[in-house]
C-alpha cells in the first residue's frame, strides 16, 4: 500500500505554550508533519532560509518583534509559495479582504475549535483557500472598495509626534490644550488623535490609555485623574 506524502507545516507563534500544543496536536494527525516552529518573526524567517519550505504556514498576527503582515510581505518578496493560514485574536470578518490581498489563504479566529482546524488546513493545502459564509459576504461587499487594514496596535507604527499627543491625551488634556502645549493647530491635534485611534484599534481615550500602558509609553500612576 502506497503511503501518501504528508502535508508539511510550520508555525509562527510567540506564545511557546500555544505553539507547542498546536504542534503536538497537528503531529498527531497522520496527514500532517510540523517541520518547525518560530517563536519570533526573526527566528521564523531564519528557519525559512535553512529549513525545507513547508506546504502550509500557520501564523499569528501580533508578534513581539513584528506582525504576521511582515511575514506575508516577506513571503511575497521572496517567492515563498507556502499557503498561509492566519489564526488571530484580531479576527473580524471585515478584515478578510485585506488579509487575502496580502497573500493569506485563510483567516481564522484564535477561538476556533481544534477539530475545526484540521479540515480547514486540508482544504487550504488542497484548494488554496478557505472562506466561510460571513467572509464571502464581506468579500462581495468589498469588491468595489479598498478593504480596511487590521489595526494591530503596534507602538512602532506611531510617529514621535503621535506619541507626544498620546501621552497628553492620556493625561486628559483637551485638543486645544495639547495644541497650545505642542505649538500645533487644534485641527492637527484632532488629526493625530484620529490616527492614534485607527492605528491602535482603540475605541476611546480609555482604550488609548490601556494601549499606552501596555506598550510602556506611560505609567498608570502618572495619569492625571
N, C-alpha and C positions, 0 to 999 in steps of 0.2 A: 504494500500500500504506500503510495507516494505521499510524503508529508509536505503540506503547503508551507511556503515561507511565511514567517511571522511578520506582522506589521511592526516596524521598529519605531520607538517613541523616544522623546526627550522631554524633560520637564524643566521649566523655568519658574521657580517659586522661592522667595526668600524666607518663608516660614519653613524651617527644616522639618518640623514635625509633620506639617501638612504634606510637604514634598515626599517625605519618606513613606508616609502612609499611602499616598497616592501611588507611588512606585510599587509598593508591595501588593496593593490591590490589583493593579494592572498586570503585574508579572504573574499573578495567579491565573490569569486568563491564558489559555493555550495559544491564542492567536496573536498575543502581544509580547513584545520584549522591550523593556525600557533600557536604552543604551547608556544614557547618562542623565544626571541632574545638574542644573546650575543654580546655586543659591544666591547668585547675583547676576546682573546683566553682564558685567565684565567677565566673570567666570564662565558664563554660558557661551559667550562669543568666542572665548579662548578655546573651549571644547569643540565648538563648531569647526574650528580651524584644524583640530587634531584628531577628532573622532569621526567615524563614518556619519554622513548626513542622514538624519532619521526621516522616516516617511511622514511622521506627524509630530509637531511640537505642541505641547500643552503649556500655556503661559498665563501668568497673572499680568495685570496692567500696572499696578502700583508697586514699585520696587524701591529699595533703599538707595540704589545708585543709578536710577533711570526709570524708564517705563517700558511696557510692552510695545508701545508705539515705536520706541527706539529700535527694538529688535525687528519689528516689521520693516522699518525703513532700511535697516542693515541687510536684511534678507533680500529685499528688492534690489538694493545696490550691488549685491554680491551674487545675484542669481542663485540663491538657495531656494530650491523648489519644494521644500518640505511644506506639507499642509499645516496651517496654524490654527489652533483652537484656543480662544481666549476664554478663561474662566475667571470672572472678576466680581468683587463686591460692588463695583461701579456699574454693574449691568443695568441698562434700561433699554427697552426696545428701540427708542428713538435714536440711539447711537449706532444702530446696526449698519446703516448706510456708510457712515464714516469709517467704521472698522473694516468693512469689506472693501471700501475704496483704498485703504492702506494695505490690503492684501490678506486680511484674515479670512478663514474659511468657515469659521463658526464662532459665535459669540454667546457665552453661557453665563448664567448667574452662579456665584460661588455656592449658593444654597442647593444646587442641583443634587438630586439623589444619585448615589454611586451607580445604582443599577440602570439609571437613565443614561449615564455617561458612556457605557460600553457600546450600545448600538449607534450612538452619535459618532464616536470615534471610527467605528466600522464604516458608517455612511460617508464620513469625510474622506477616509482613506480610499474608498471605492469610487465615490461620485464627485468628490472635490468640494462639497459644501454641505451645510446643514442649515435649514430655516425652520422656524415654527410659524404658525398662522399669524401671530401678532407681528412677527418680524416681516413677513411677506406683505402684510397690510401697510406697515410703515414704509417699506421699500417702494411700494406703489405710490404712496403719497409724496415720497421724496424724489421721484423721477425727474421733476421739473425744478428742483431747488437744491441748494447745497446742503448736505446732511450736517447736523451740528456735531462739533468736536466734543469728545468726552472730557469733562473738567476733572482732571486728576488731582488738582490741588498741590502741585509741586512748588515748593518755595523757590526753587531755582528758576522758575518761569517768571518770577517777579522782578521788575526793574528796581534799582535802588530808590528811585522816587516813589514807586508804588509801595515799597516797604516803609518809607517815611510816612506816607499818607496812612498806611495800615496801622502803624503804631499810634498815630494821633487819633484815628477813628476808634481804636480800642480804648483810648482814654476819654472817649465821649466828647471830643471836640466837634463842633459843627463844621460844615463845609466852609462857611465864612471865616471861622476862627483858624482853620487849617490853611486857608488861602493866605491869610494875613501872616501866619507864622512862617510859611514856606515861600512867601513872596510869589504866590501864584494867583491866577484868577479863580473865582468860585466855580466857573464853568469847567476849568481844567481839573479842579479837585473832584467835581462830580464825575468827570470822565474817568479819572483814576479809580474812584470808588466803584463805578460800573465795571471796569476791567477787573478789579480785585474780586468782585462777586462772581464774575464769569470764570476767571482763572482758578479760583479756589473751590468753586462749587457751593459756596456758602449762600444761604438764602437771606441773611440779615447780618447786623452787626454782631449779634451773639455768635453766629457761625464764624465770622471773621476772627473773633477773639479766640475761639476754640482752635481754629487753624493756626493762628499766630503762636498760641501757647504750645501746641503740639510740635510746631516746627522751630520752637525755641527762639522766636523773634521777639517775644515779650515774656515777662514773668507775671503769673496771675496776681501775685502780691503787689505788683507795681501798678495794677489797673485802678484808675480812679472810679469810685462808685458814687 
